[in-house]
Amino acid sequence: MATDYSAGRYNVYEGRGPGAPLIGRIDEDEFVQSNGGLLYRIDGSEFYDMSGKYLGEIVESGEGNAMVIDGNHYCLFVIVPE
């Protein structure tokens, strides 16, 4: 069952690991935002840039966390509940 990102607040980090930079937040909607601008869009378990390009699949990784995995199985982003 995919997480309903419109029902909570989440931090989004680029890549994975302890030094991954925070790039934006999901604030009870389907968009990753930073400084008032929209960066990415979530549609179910699919992750898109704002031009509509499919970037990857959201895969839950435990404890409410998730990773955005591209077609080459590379982790693009990590989504963590706030």
C-alpha positions as CSV (number, residue, x, y, z in Angstrom):
1,M,0.0,0.0,0.0
2,A,1.5,3.3,-1.1
3,T,1.8,6.1,1.5
4,D,-0.7,8.9,1.1
5,Y,1.7,11.9,1.1
6,S,-1.3,14.3,1.2
7,A,-1.8,13.3,4.9
8,G,1.4,14.3,6.4
9,R,4.7,16.2,6.3
10,Y,7.9,14.7,4.9
11,N,11.5,15.8,4.3
12,V,13.1,14.9,1.0
13,Y,16.8,14.3,0.7
14,E,18.9,14.0,-2.5
15,G,20.6,10.6,-2.6
16,R,21.0,8.5,0.5
17,G,23.4,8.3,3.4
18,P,24.1,10.5,6.5
19,G,25.3,13.4,4.4
20,A,22.4,13.6,2.0
21,P,21.3,17.2,1.5
22,L,17.7,18.2,2.3
23,I,16.3,19.5,-1.0
24,G,12.6,20.1,0.0
25,R,9.5,19.1,1.8
26,I,6.2,17.5,1.1
27,D,3.5,19.4,3.1
28,E,0.3,17.5,3.0
29,D,0.1,17.5,-0.8
30,E,1.7,15.7,-3.8
31,F,4.5,18.1,-4.4
32,V,8.1,18.4,-3.2
33,Q,8.6,22.1,-2.5
34,S,11.5,24.4,-1.6
35,N,11.4,28.1,-0.9
36,G,7.9,28.3,-2.2
37,G,8.8,26.7,-5.6
38,L,7.6,23.3,-6.8
39,L,10.4,20.8,-7.6
40,Y,8.8,17.4,-8.0
41,R,5.3,15.8,-8.2
42,I,4.1,12.5,-6.7
43,D,1.4,10.4,-8.4
44,G,0.7,7.4,-6.3
45,S,4.1,5.6,-6.1
46,E,5.5,7.4,-9.2
47,F,7.9,10.4,-8.9
48,Y,8.0,13.1,-11.7
49,D,9.8,16.4,-12.3
50,M,7.7,19.4,-12.9
51,S,7.9,19.0,-16.7
52,G,6.2,15.6,-16.4
53,K,9.3,13.5,-16.8
54,Y,9.1,10.2,-14.9
55,L,12.1,9.9,-12.6
56,G,11.4,6.7,-10.6
57,E,9.3,4.6,-8.3
58,I,8.7,5.3,-4.6
59,V,9.7,2.1,-2.6
60,E,8.9,2.0,1.1
61,S,12.0,1.1,3.1
62,G,10.6,0.8,6.7
63,E,9.7,3.0,9.6
64,G,7.7,5.3,7.3
65,N,10.8,6.1,5.2
66,A,10.8,5.6,1.4
67,M,13.3,5.8,-1.5
68,V,12.8,7.0,-5.0
69,I,14.5,4.4,-7.2
70,D,15.2,5.0,-10.9
71,G,15.2,2.4,-13.8
72,N,18.8,1.6,-13.1
73,H,18.0,0.8,-9.4
74,Y,19.8,3.9,-8.2
75,C,18.4,5.8,-5.2
76,L,17.6,9.3,-6.3
77,F,15.8,10.6,-3.2
78,V,14.9,9.5,0.3
79,I,11.6,10.6,1.8
80,V,11.4,10.7,5.7
81,P,8.4,11.7,7.9
82,E,9.0,15.0,9.6
